Amino acid sequence: MNGLSAMPELDCRRQAAFYLGLAQTVLPALAGNVHEGFASQVVDTCWRSIEHQDVDGQVLLDLIHSEEDTGVNVIMGAEDDRYVWNLWACLVDAQSVAAYCAYKAPGDPYLPEMIENIDVEDTFGGFMDSFRAVGGNTEVVAPLREFLAGLHDDQLTRSVVSEALDRLINAA
C-alpha cells in the first residue's frame, strides 16, 4: 500500500474519509442487524482517527479482526446474505485505509502484515464492487474525490464530509 496510489490526488486521511464517507451512505441498511451497534462504533472510531489522529492503528486493526476472533472481518465472514456481506465489505475497506493512515501518521515504519499487504488498486475495486452491489450512488464518487482534494485539513471532519455527500447525493 505504498503511497495509496489509487487516488494520488488525495492524501491518506482524505482517502480514508473518501471510503468512510461512502460507506456511511450505505450502512443505514444495517438497521435492525444484530451487529448494527458495533458497525456504528467502528465508524465513530474511524472518524475520530481521521479528525483527531488520536486512535492507535492497532485499535482500528482489532476492530477489523482481533486475536480474540472478533471484528468486522469475523462478522462479514459469517454472513450468508450477500447483500449484507457487501455492506460489511464496504466498512472493512474503509477501516483498512483508516488503520493504514493511523499507523503511518506518527511515522511508524512498522506496518502489521494485514495492513502492509493491502493492495490499493484491489481495495478501490473491491470497495466499488461492494458499494455498487448494495445500491451505493456511484455518481458521487468523482465529485467527492474532487471535494476532498480541495478541503483544508481543519475541515476534514465527519460533519463536513457528510454534509457534502448529502448535497452530492441530492444533486445526482
N, C-alpha and C positions, 0 to 999 in steps of 0.2 A: 504494500500500500504506500508506495513511495510518492509523496507529494500529492496524493489524492487527485490524480490526473484526469479523472472522468469529467471534472468541471474545473479546468485550470483557472477560470476567471474568479473562482471562489476560494477563499482560504478555508482552512479546516473548520473553524467554527461556523462559517456560513454554509459549508456543505452539510454539517450536522444539522443546522437549522432548516436547510432545504428538505432533507429526508424527514426530520421530525415534524416539520410543519405539514408536509404532505400526508404523513402517516396519521397525524391528528385529524385530518379531514375525513378519514375513513373509519377510525377507531370507534366512533359512536355506534357503529354496527355491532359492537361487542356488548351493548346494553343488555343486561339480563344474564350475560355469561357469568359462570361461577368465578371466573378469574378477572372480571371487569375491574375490580378494585386494585388488583395487582398491576394491571395494564396502566391504570391511572397513576399509580405510584412510580412506575417506570418512566412514564412521560414526564412527570414532575421532576424526577431526579435528573433526567437527561437535560431538561430545560435549565435546571439550576447549574448544571455543569457548563452549559453554553453561556448563560448570562453572567455567572459569578466566577467561573473556573475554580470552584472550591470543592469539587467532587473528585475523589481519587478514582483513577481509571479502574482499579480493582473492584471498587463498589459497582461500577457500571458493568464490568465483566461478570461479576457474581449475579447481577440481575439477568444476564443472558444465560449463564449456566454456572452454577456453583459446584463445589466439591460435594455438597450435600444432595446433589442431583435435583436441584430446584432451579427455577429461572424460566424465562420466556422460551428458550430452546426446548426445554423439557415439556412445557405446556404445548408448544407447537407440535412437537414430535408425537404427542399422544392424541392429537386432534384428528378425528376421522372425517369431519366435514371440510371439504377442500376450500370452501369459501372462507370459513373461519380460520383455517390454516394460513391462507393468504393474508388475512388481517394480521395475524401474529408475525408472519414473514416480513411485512412492512415494518413492524415495530423492531424486530431483530436487526434488520438492516440499518434502521435509524440509530439504534443503540450501539451497534458496532462502530459506526462512524463517530458517534459521540465518545465512545470509550477510547478509540484511537486518539482523538483530539485531547482527551483528558490525560492520556499517557504522554503525549507529545508536548503539551503546554509547559510543563516545568523543564523541558529539555531532557527528559529521561531517555537515555539511549536504549533502555530495556523495553522491549515490547513482548508481552506474552505471545506464545506461539499462535493462539487462537486469533489474536488481533493482527499479528505480523503476517499471517498467511491470507489475509483478506485481499482479494483481487478487486480493485476499484471498478474496473470495467464490468466484471461479473456482478458486483454489488449493485451498480446502477441498473444493469439489465435485469437482474433478478427482482430488484425493487419495483421497477416499472412493470414487469410482467405481473407481479402480485398486485400492484396498485390498479392496473387495468382489470385484473380478474375480479376485483371487489367493487368495480364501478367508479374508481377514482377519476376525477376530472383531469385528463391529460392536457387539456387546453391551457391550464395554468402553469405547466412545467416551465416553459421558456420565459414567460413573464415573471415568474417567481425567481428564477435564476438572475434575471436582469435586475429585479428589485433588490435582491440580496447583494448583488455586486455593487450597487450604489449606496448601500446602507452604511452609515458611520458606525464605528464599533460600539459607541454608547447607546445606539438604537437597536442593537441586536438582542431583542427581548421577545419573549413568548407573546406578549400582548401586541407588539408592533407587527410581528410576523403573522400572527393570527388575524389581525385586522386587515392586513394586506391580502391575505389569502381569501378572506370573506369578500373583499372588494373584487378580486380577480375572478372568483367563482361566480359572483353575481353578474359580472360583466360578460362572462363566457356564454 
